[in-house]
Amino acid sequence: MNHETPRIAVIFATSQGSTREIAEYVGADLANRRADVEVADVAHAPELSRFDAVILGSAVHDREVLPEMSEFVRAHANELTAAEVWIFSVGIGPALRGPIGRWLGRKVPQNIASLRDSVSPKGYRAFAGHYERAGVSLRARALYRLFGGPRYGDLRDWSAISDWSATIARALRLPQPKSIIVYP
């Protein structure tokens, strides 16, 4: 980085808000470590050339990031490959338990791996999000339970999210936080 205060863009695509809340938390944590941070959804993403680092986050549906994030990455591939980039995804996979569920939860779907690899990020992390029973088909609920879905509701592991944010901060050589950021 060539600036005294690192400039970081946190850009997200969300469908129900979990990814936005994780993006906002990571942005607040990095700002608390004296970085200049801008958090925006992909539709309102800032000009990437203004930033030293970019963090991309997307909800996962049907084992793929949301279409708007795929389009954003393709449209900005040159800027992203030239920047320090981290990527996170939010879905139910990381929450699954049991032998099959843990295996599925650790496996990065091919479409996500291809998108990730197209910009050679410094790191990628999958987090669990919200999974609500309402509006989900009986078949999908049965598969969720069969693969070890633990419960419905907020499945995010804020401690893991905090640790990942701290890993980014260390890589960017940011100082320790000024105060403790409370999980949403």
VENWOLIN-V589258 format. One record per residue. N is the residue number from 1. RES is the residue in one small letter. PHI is phi in whole degrees, 0 to 359 (999 if undefined). Layout:
n/res/phi
N/RES/PHI
N/RES/PHI
This chain:
n/res/phi
1/m/999
2/n/246
3/h/235
4/e/296
5/t/255
6/p/300
7/r/255
8/i/232
9/a/257
10/v/245
11/i/242
12/f/224
13/a/232
14/t/229
15/s/244
16/q/231
17/g/110
18/s/300
19/t/293
20/r/301
21/e/295
22/i/293
23/a/300
24/e/296
25/y/296
26/v/299
27/g/300
28/a/295
29/d/297
30/l/291
31/a/295
32/n/294
33/r/258
34/r/76
35/a/267
36/d/268
37/v/242
38/e/236
39/v/252
40/a/208
41/d/282
42/v/301
43/a/293
44/h/237
45/a/296
46/p/284
47/e/295
48/l/293
49/s/296
50/r/280
51/f/241
52/d/274
53/a/216
54/v/227
55/i/244
56/l/248
57/g/223
58/s/216
59/a/293
60/v/244
61/h/231
62/d/54
63/r/64
64/e/222
65/v/292
66/l/296
67/p/306
68/e/294
69/m/286
70/s/302
71/e/297
72/f/298
73/v/297
74/r/297
75/a/291
76/h/242
77/a/304
78/n/297
79/e/294
80/l/289
81/t/290
82/a/272
83/a/255
84/e/277
85/v/235
86/w/235
87/i/229
88/f/227
89/s/233
90/v/228
91/g/200
92/i/271
93/g/311
94/p/295
95/a/271
96/l/292
97/r/236
98/g/81
99/p/301
100/i/288
101/g/298
102/r/297
103/w/296
104/l/297
105/g/294
106/r/275
107/k/280
108/v/275
109/p/304
110/q/306
111/n/296
112/i/289
113/a/299
114/s/296
115/l/296
116/r/302
117/d/292
118/s/293
119/v/242
120/s/45
121/p/290
122/k/291
123/g/195
124/y/223
125/r/215
126/a/258
127/f/239
128/a/283
129/g/237
130/h/269
131/y/220
132/e/259
133/r/287
134/a/300
135/g/82
136/v/260
137/s/297
138/l/302
139/r/299
140/a/295
141/r/295
142/a/295
143/l/296
144/y/302
145/r/292
146/l/299
147/f/274
148/g/94
149/g/301
150/p/286
151/r/189
152/y/257
153/g/112
154/d/280
155/l/253
156/r/292
157/d/256
158/w/295
159/s/295
160/a/294
161/i/295
162/s/298
163/d/297
164/w/294
165/s/298
166/a/295
167/t/297
168/i/297
169/a/301
170/r/297
171/a/298
172/l/269
173/r/58
174/l/277
175/p/288
176/q/299
177/p/296
178/k/288
179/s/208
180/i/272
181/i/271
182/v/275
183/y/296
184/p/299
